[in-house]
């Protein structure tokens, strides 16, 4: 891999800082009547409490801590994903209060999961991102993509498909670099990454962190990552550490200063344990002792975790493989959608109810489409359903196209002893259809297509608006 190309373009550098930031996680049942639950304050939980930290340009800053410490939440706050109005405290950018809308334009945010299209090649993935993000023409977008491929060391696989679990493609480390490249096409001054080393082997993880370190040092970018138990070689590349425990900052500074504090407190770091890992374990033990768990119980629990860790890993992988094999992304999106409220109400409370309701509605649409019941045989109280059915108009168009016209009229539908009892024209009359209805049906189908997409856009726009405000 060639080192990133150093840009000589004059760009603005950004220093991020939080001052006494607290964030409370509200309960998710606010769509139900308040009389069913106790007050929200009893169910609320502080994810972050009085967090003061900073991230400087030219430095690789790591947010570390055990699971549930609030690492991703803090990263979301620094990325402007959680608006300041929902926080207590201040989020500053270059000593000014953050403007989330403007900051998101100059920053890049890489999620923990690689959100890539498996059938696109590496070069196509970066090209689509460049065409959408850059205001330049195709030539400049293509030039930026070629530069990124060289910076990220992806030139040799530029024509290879990304792939997924079912179709083999590029490796995990290469996917992570592609995800980073997707958010680098507009050359952001700030780059935030949620656990970029998660799921990678030690060599791939070191490769990714080395790339980020080089970019921070030579392009003077502000780079912040969340990380969980890094190795010795990765620690050598980190300039600044924010150590969290139970939503509070335990340390905000360099690793050398952290080591001095640990030794000053009378602790001895074992030879095979790095400073950050020791600090995380010490914070965990202190937290468990505050909650009434003894040291002996902690050690016993550690031993149990070691014994069952391998079995749990195999079971979890097996369950994940089954999930990936039988559940597609559309079902996952629908499950997520049905669990959240849109325009003041919730469609259904859970996934099973949502699927049952969907099956019932689609079955009713199919029943009143004209395939099972003619227009005259539908009860008057249910007559409105045929006009709402998404199957009625394409079915009638198909029938008119098949049995209309000169050829269609001459088609025999039923023949007994060599005599035709009903021709295509008679079948259309029996169904209550006219050939002129074909164009009306085509118009209605286009109206359904446009209408459903517009309704989906309105739901998503409102969801996005409500999340940001």
Secondary structure, DSSP 8 states (H G I E B T S, - for coil): --------S------EEEEEEEEEE--S-TTS-GGGS--HHHH-EEEEEEEEEEE-TT-EEEEEESTTSSHHHHHHHHTTSS-GGGSEEEEEETTEE--HHHHHHHEEEE-SS----TTSBHHHHHHHHHHHH--S-HHHHHHHHHHHHHHTT-GGGTTSB---SSS--S-HHHHHHHHHHHTTTT--SEEEES-TTTT--HHHHHHHHHHHHHHHHHS--EEEEEESS--HHHHTT--EEEEEETTEEEEEE-HHHHHHHHHHTT----TTS-HHHHHHHHHHHHHHHHTT--HHHHHHHHHHHHHHHHHHHHHHHHHHHHHHHH--HHHHHHHHHHTSEETTEES-SSHHHHHHHHHHHHHHHHHTTSSSS-GGGS-GGGTTHHHH-TTHHHHHHHHHHHH-HHHHHT-EEEEETTEEEEEHHHHHHHHT--TTHHHHHHHHHHHHHHHHHHHHHHHHHHHHHHHH-
